[in-house]
Amino acid sequence: IIPYLKQQLNHYGFNSIIELVNYLSKTVSNEQLFQDFVNIVTIGETFFYRDPKQIDAIISSIEHLYKLHSKPIKIWCAGCSTGEEPYTIAMLSKLKNIPVEILATDVNFVSVEKAKKGENYSERSLRLMPKYMIDMFFDSYDALYSIKSEIKKAVNFEKNNLVIDPIPYFGDQQSTKWDIIVCRNVFIYFSDKIINKVVRKMVKNLSFHGRLWLGAGDLLIEQKLPIQKIEMFGKHCYTHLHKSPPKIVSVSANDKQQQKKVPKANGLSRDRSFVNTYGNIDILTAQTIVAKGVKKTTVKSSATKKYNNYQMFNDLIDKGLYD
């Protein structure tokens, strides 16, 4: 990077990197200079199936939303680089027969153009991909790999600057609310002020049940943002800061009178995911606990286990069992 950057400095008549940065911070009139600079400093390593456990959790959350709504899931991959991440999501969604609409964006025009082609990926970039997926979704030639057309058609690519550009929309859907936003390992390059600005734009364009997935190194100051961290499938993501239930000091899981005021659970008396997460608890009891919960605290049920009220609240909302 440094030798090429020095070459560009000489080409445009700057004596130092600091002089170039100061110039760019004051004007964007020289679009070519700005793009050349962006193309140099945003080149980073990426590969297919990066952070497999988190990718699997993302796919599980996509599947979860599809079961909930039975319609194509709208996914925005921000900071997609040369396309490995959105293509991975498209492949895994295909394996699970989940219809998805994926838009992938990056500030680096060169990376976006390479991603569109979906060609010339090295063996190293596929090092974490299972062999059966390589055989199914790639064509190989001379130790290089290209994405098969059915997967390329599943992902749309655009150039987008997260800081200054508006949130993109899918196709002609100019009021797109994204179900899933994946923006991994991008915020590590931003200041807290810029992160705050970008996250607020993202959340504003996130669907009611939407999830924002960040990288492990992307730290947020949650208290200053309209979001809350929740756990899904063993990994953390973010969602809207939903309005909390009524504030009551204590709760009894056997409060029959309160249970009568809680909406019926659509015929469900017990749900396996609730049993796994909260112990031996039925939906009606969970609704009662949430309705009588205490904001940002924990409560106890007859199972003598502490529950995070917000987590339970979101689980019920996701199942359409709490309004």
C-alpha positions in Angstrom: 0.0 0.0 0.0 2.7 2.5 1.0 4.7 2.5 -2.2 1.6 2.9 -4.4 0.3 5.6 -2.1 3.6 7.5 -2.4 3.3 7.1 -6.2 -0.2 8.7 -6.1 1.1 11.5 -3.9 3.7 12.4 -6.5 1.1 12.1 -9.3 -1.2 14.6 -7.7 1.5 16.9 -6.3 1.4 16.3 -2.6 4.4 16.2 -0.4 3.0 14.0 2.4 0.1 11.8 3.4 -1.0 14.4 6.0 -1.1 17.1 3.3 -3.3 14.8 1.1 -5.7 13.9 4.0 -6.0 17.6 4.9 -6.9 18.4 1.3 -9.5 15.6 1.1 -11.1 16.6 4.4 -11.8 20.1 3.0 -13.0 19.3 -0.5 -14.4 16.4 -2.5 -14.3 18.3 -5.8 -11.5 16.0 -7.1 -13.6 12.8 -7.4 -10.8 10.8 -9.1 -8.3 11.7 -6.4 -10.8 10.7 -3.7 -11.6 7.4 -5.3 -7.9 6.6 -5.9 -7.2 7.2 -2.2 -10.3 5.1 -1.1 -9.2 2.3 -3.4 -5.8 2.2 -1.8 -6.7 2.4 1.9 -9.8 0.1 1.9 -8.1 -2.9 0.4 -8.4 -5.7 3.1 -8.3 -9.4 3.4 -11.6 -11.2 3.1 -12.6 -14.7 2.3 -15.6 -17.0 2.0 -17.3 -18.3 5.1 -15.3 -15.9 7.3 -16.1 -16.5 11.0 -18.1 -19.6 10.4 -20.0 -19.6 13.7 -21.3 -16.1 13.2 -22.2 -16.8 9.5 -24.2 -19.8 10.7 -25.9 -17.6 13.3 -26.7 -15.1 10.6 -28.2 -17.8 8.3 -30.2 -19.2 11.3 -31.6 -15.6 11.9 -32.5 -15.4 8.2 -34.3 -18.7 8.4 -36.1 -17.6 11.6 -37.4 -14.5 9.9 -38.5 -16.4 6.8 -40.5 -18.9 9.0 -42.1 -15.9 10.7 -43.1 -13.9 7.6 -43.0 -16.4 4.7 -41.7 -13.9 2.2 -38.2 -13.2 0.7 -35.8 -11.8 3.3 -34.2 -8.5 2.3 -30.5 -8.5 3.2 -28.0 -5.6 2.9 -24.3 -6.5 3.2 -22.4 -3.2 3.8 -18.7 -3.1 3.3 -18.8 -6.2 1.1 -15.3 -5.8 -0.4 -14.9 -8.3 -3.3 -18.1 -10.2 -2.6 -17.1 -13.2 -0.6 -19.5 -12.5 2.3 -22.7 -11.8 0.3 -22.0 -14.7 -2.0 -21.5 -17.0 1.1 -24.9 -15.9 2.5 -26.5 -16.5 -0.9 -25.1 -20.0 -1.1 -26.2 -21.0 2.4 -29.6 -19.5 1.9 -29.9 -21.5 -1.3 -29.0 -24.7 0.6 -31.9 -24.0 3.0 -34.3 -23.0 0.2 -34.8 -19.6 1.7 -35.7 -16.9 -0.9 -33.5 -13.8 -0.3 -32.9 -10.4 -1.9 -29.3 -9.4 -1.3 -27.8 -6.0 -2.0 -24.0 -5.7 -1.3 -22.2 -2.4 -1.2 -18.7 -1.1 -0.8 -17.0 2.3 -1.0 -14.2 0.8 -3.1 -15.3 0.9 -6.8 -12.6 -1.5 -7.9 -13.7 -4.1 -5.3 -17.4 -3.7 -6.3 -16.5 -4.3 -10.0 -14.6 -7.4 -9.1 -17.4 -8.7 -7.0 -19.9 -8.2 -9.8 -17.8 -10.5 -12.0 -17.4 -13.1 -9.3 -14.2 -14.5 -10.9 -10.6 -15.2 -10.1 -11.0 -16.2 -6.5 -7.9 -18.0 -5.1 -7.8 -21.3 -3.2 -6.8 -19.3 -0.1 -10.0 -17.3 -0.2 -12.0 -20.6 -0.2 -10.0 -22.2 2.6 -12.9 -22.3 5.0 -15.6 -23.4 2.4 -16.8 -27.0 2.7 -15.8 -29.0 -0.3 -19.3 -29.9 -1.2 -20.2 -26.2 -1.5 -17.1 -25.5 -3.7 -18.2 -28.3 -6.0 -21.8 -27.1 -6.0 -21.4 -23.3 -6.4 -18.0 -22.8 -8.1 -16.3 -23.4 -11.4 -12.5 -23.9 -11.3 -9.8 -23.3 -13.8 -6.0 -22.9 -13.4 -6.3 -22.9 -9.5 -8.8 -20.0 -9.7 -12.5 -20.2 -9.0 -15.5 -18.3 -10.3 -19.1 -18.2 -8.9 -21.7 -20.1 -10.8 -24.3 -17.9 -12.5 -27.3 -18.9 -10.3 -25.5 -17.4 -7.2 -24.2 -14.4 -9.1 -27.7 -13.5 -10.1 -28.8 -13.7 -6.4 -26.6 -10.8 -5.4 -26.7 -7.2 -6.6 -23.7 -4.9 -6.1 -23.5 -1.2 -5.8 -20.9 1.4 -4.8 -22.0 3.2 -1.5 -20.2 5.4 1.0 -21.7 4.6 4.4 -20.7 8.0 5.8 -22.0 10.4 3.2 -24.4 8.4 1.0 -28.1 7.6 1.9 -29.0 4.1 2.8 -29.4 2.1 -0.4 -32.7 0.4 -1.4 -33.3 -2.8 -3.2 -34.1 -2.4 -6.9 -37.0 0.0 -7.4 -38.2 -0.4 -3.8 -37.4 3.1 -2.6 -38.8 2.6 0.9 -36.9 -0.7 1.6 -36.8 -1.8 5.2 -34.0 -4.3 5.6 -34.6 -7.5 7.5 -30.9 -8.2 7.9 -28.0 -5.8 7.7 -24.6 -7.3 7.8 -21.7 -4.8 8.4 -18.8 -6.8 9.7 -15.3 -5.4 10.5 -16.1 -2.0 9.0 -16.6 0.2 12.1 -13.1 -0.6 13.4 -12.0 2.1 10.9 -14.6 4.7 12.1 -14.6 7.2 15.0 -17.4 6.9 17.6 -19.1 9.9 16.1 -19.2 8.4 12.6 -20.3 5.0 14.0 -23.2 6.7 15.8 -24.3 8.5 12.6 -24.1 5.3 10.5 -25.8 3.0 13.0 -28.7 5.5 13.4 -29.3 5.5 9.6 -29.1 1.7 9.5 -31.6 1.2 12.4 -34.0 3.7 10.8 -34.1 1.5 7.8 -34.3 -1.8 9.7 -37.6 -3.7 9.7 -39.5 -4.1 12.9 -38.0 -7.6 13.4 -34.8 -6.7 11.7 -31.3 -7.6 12.9 -28.0 -5.8 12.6 -24.9 -8.0 12.5 -21.5 -6.5 13.2 -18.0 -8.0 13.4 -16.4 -9.1 16.7 -14.2 -6.0 16.7 -17.0 -3.5 15.9 -17.7 -2.1 19.4 -20.7 0.2 19.9 -21.6 2.5 22.8 -25.1 1.2 23.0 -26.4 3.7 25.6 -26.1 6.5 23.0 -27.9 4.5 20.3 -31.6 3.4 19.7 -30.6 -0.2 19.7 -30.2 -3.2 22.1 -28.0 -6.2 22.0 -29.6 -9.6 21.9 -28.4 -13.1 21.6 -29.5 -15.2 18.6 -28.2 -18.7 18.0 -25.2 -18.3 20.3 -24.0 -15.0 18.8 -24.8 -11.3 19.6 -26.6 -9.0 17.2 -28.6 -5.7 17.5 -32.2 -4.8 17.0 -34.5 -1.8 17.7 -34.8 -0.6 21.2 -38.4 -1.7 21.5 -40.7 0.0 24.0 -40.4 -1.8 27.3 -43.4 -3.4 29.1 -45.2 -1.8 32.1 -42.9 -1.4 35.1 -43.8 -3.5 38.2 -41.6 -4.3 41.1 -42.1 -8.1 41.4 -43.7 -11.0 39.5 -45.3 -14.3 40.3 -45.4 -16.9 37.6 -48.6 -18.3 39.2 -50.6 -15.0 39.0 -53.7 -16.4 37.4 -55.5 -13.0 37.3 -52.6 -11.4 35.4 -52.5 -14.3 33.0 -56.1 -13.7 32.0 -55.1 -10.1 30.8 -52.4 -11.5 28.6 -53.2 -12.3 24.9 -53.7 -15.9 24.2 -50.6 -17.7 22.7 -52.2 -18.5 19.4 -52.9 -22.1 20.6 -49.3 -22.7 21.6 -48.8 -23.8 25.2 -45.2 -24.7 25.0 -42.4 -23.9 22.6 -39.2 -25.9 22.3 -37.0 -22.8 21.9 -38.4 -21.4 25.1 -37.8 -24.6 26.9 -34.2 -24.6 25.7 -33.6 -20.9 26.6 -35.7 -20.4 29.7 -36.1 -23.9 31.2 -39.5 -25.5 31.9 -41.7 -22.5 31.0 -44.7 -22.1 28.8 -45.6 -19.2 26.5 -48.4 -17.9 28.7 -46.1 -17.7 31.7 -43.5 -15.9 29.6 -46.1 -13.4 28.5 -47.1 -12.8 32.1 -43.4 -12.3 33.1 -42.9 -9.8 30.4 -46.1 -7.9 31.0 -45.1 -7.5 34.6 -41.4 -7.2 34.0 -38.9 -4.6 35.3 -37.0 -2.5 32.7 -33.4 -3.5 32.3 -33.4 -6.0 35.2 -34.0 -9.6 35.7 -37.0 -11.5 37.2 -37.5 -15.0 38.6 -40.1 -17.5 37.6 -41.3 -20.8 39.1 -38.2 -22.4 37.4 -36.1 -20.4 39.9 -34.0 -19.1 37.0 -33.2 -15.5 36.2 -34.4 -14.2 32.9 -33.4 -11.2 30.9 -36.7 -9.4 30.4 -35.7 -7.7 27.2 -34.4 -10.9 25.7 -37.7 -12.7 26.5 -39.6 -9.7 25.3 -37.9 -9.9 21.9 -38.3 -13.6 21.7 -42.1 -13.2 22.1 -42.2 -10.3 19.6 -40.3 -12.5 17.0 -42.9 -15.2 17.4 -45.8 -12.7 17.0 -46.9 -13.6 20.6 -46.6 -10.1 22.1 -47.9 -6.8 20.8 
